[in-house]
Amino acid sequence: MNSTIVKNKICFLLGLLLLSVSAFAQYLPKGMPFINNYPHEAYKAGAQNWSIINDKRNVMYFANNSGLLEFDGKYWNVYEVPNKSVVRAVLFDGNSHIYVGAFEEFGYFEPDFHGKLSYVSLSDSLQASVKSFDEIWKIHNTHEGIYFQSFKSLFVYRNNTISPIVTDRNLMFSFVVNDRLFVQDRKTGLFEYFRGKLRKIAENAAFGDDEIWSMLPLDSTTIIIGTAKNGLFLYNDISISAWNTEISEELKKSQLFSSEKINDNAFAFGTIQNGLLIANKNGFIEQIINKSKGLQNNTVLTLYKQSDKLLWLGLDNGLATVEINSPFFLYNEGLGLNGRGYTSAL
């Protein structure tokens, strides 16, 4: 048998094999991405994690009930703030400062030559009349400065000076989208901080008088606004309308708590009751990753995309990572298959 005939037979058999695999894959449900759980017993700190960031050394930091939790990929460390309160927010400024917010305390940690962190308080410099600001829940970095937000107050840090923007308000959460700072007042509506003033852009009635828990850029002109119980809305500087989609309906039931943009076509939503939901830009659900699928807890308090391939989840009890944009998926009994298997995208 000459070599040409042998080669033709091999190509024919390989073609049949690929067609068979492709046909089989069409009948498979979409597999689960790989999940890595970190129980709080493993990192020896508080169970709840409220915010996540990484620095330019790729060291991970978590706003944790026990303080600032640090993970270099091998070792875990906990750094307390002076009053030993729960750290609710963490932000890296792109240089060397890791900003944190806690109960009536905010400032930054900075690594020394050996990588050990030391703390500098910024809230200590506030006047006594504005020091009772409660817990700092959000920290944002924009071209105008670094913002610290509690449910009562909003402060800005620029030119090495801390200044109050508002105090004694009834605030909910704040968000930065496309370098624009937004904050909701529970009583009066949604505001944008613009040219040194809070400018109202919508009444709370536009969202069914619900609390806003998420704001993400859908594209360069449209923002996805997520509420606690009334689903998702779209805002484009002209109008606000309900985003009547599959993901919005599911979030009404699962109760949105956190979110993160994965890429231009994928958005992650953390929920209180149903783990992690991933949807595309048209609002269709691509993945539901919850306790029944291997996540150690169904309440996702915060989300952070460390890279194009890894999504961190801060949970009500522990931490987890989910591999995103991976060609490999896990198949098991939870997807209607017997046994455990692995496959790659064709």
Steps between C-alpha positions, in 0.01 A plus 500: 500500500657826394544795734237715324222247570609470865496878543156525343361231732646671807351835396163335437497332844605821674222684320243246618632528855475879503149489355395251768643713780339813357160330469524368858597843632188654348285292737705576810384770742759773544758379749597674822817708528753383755439628854753525782353554849691655792319434831571753772673227702765489226590868517435533876300824492136611495241312299364803310690680224363835380739631236795368297796653316854411392813715479769529232689209660183294443451458875131464587327706771159439654286725719427245770317490833837457672676784316695522175565144380807453278580203272818476294403172336652291779470673837212683669542797737253723685563868579266673744400865492563697823150453644494131395168543318372317192662618176221555245686648201843475340657677201846503341605838359728359229821602678564370852202589721229249594211712627255353751175607660363381835281625786577872544846433361662521159854530369755294312749219543839518332756217458855550621816364332419151631134513397362544853213748520480803725191718548444875465166640619337775293183531705706612801544837330124566478340762717311362799167616357521252208680208664182309585446377145423134579640228269677568172343268241648624173833643381544635146793635300432762229702772330366744763614303804422205723152484651392335825127443550295396800123497540526847655792674331713535188864613520762572234878467536706710261821699524571320830188651658173340616185708448134419573264531203179414683426402859186393687331369184300180456724340237486152356795396280725686257648385168753617245414431135717641220672727756164645611402480868138412584337467842145421609323690775233274653257789533555716193641298208811425294768769474819559303788689659577754228723806520504502877127451551249216526268523199176299508448282193200290607236463766495173693158434346680428170623177662181416684632673814754220531863508616771510232764232554680502167600728213698364202579636153306310233683702235646849462161672537278265703522395865340190651344591836428207730253518787454276801157363408374668182754365252706697250455837331679682216614864532641703208505865623161554335272236644472209742308189403454148635730246330246225441734206458555149631773612739284781639214263578734254670659774712157602627475153654863443598557855639796682353785595734815553289619518139803514272548552127696207356532633144289683242272198463491354852384628838518327838235552769537380859177419681382436853309181426636343181875549479657641184311579179682576174306668220582630154446855372154408375390396848497124449640284782809302398587341835356452848770400748361426844535258789344214305770551233794501741510850649539481878243774569206653312547858623751695290589825676755626247658417164840587354651410165869444568577420137327398178501144631424527872204639695517530881186467713480640851239292676291520813711204612839477334654580163496335159648536154328413173696446179346716229572503126654155533465243217454229764177414683396250764215253445351295784175365644375852568476551124311177439803284425621191679846524649742791464659616179690788346481647154630793302325740270500380141 
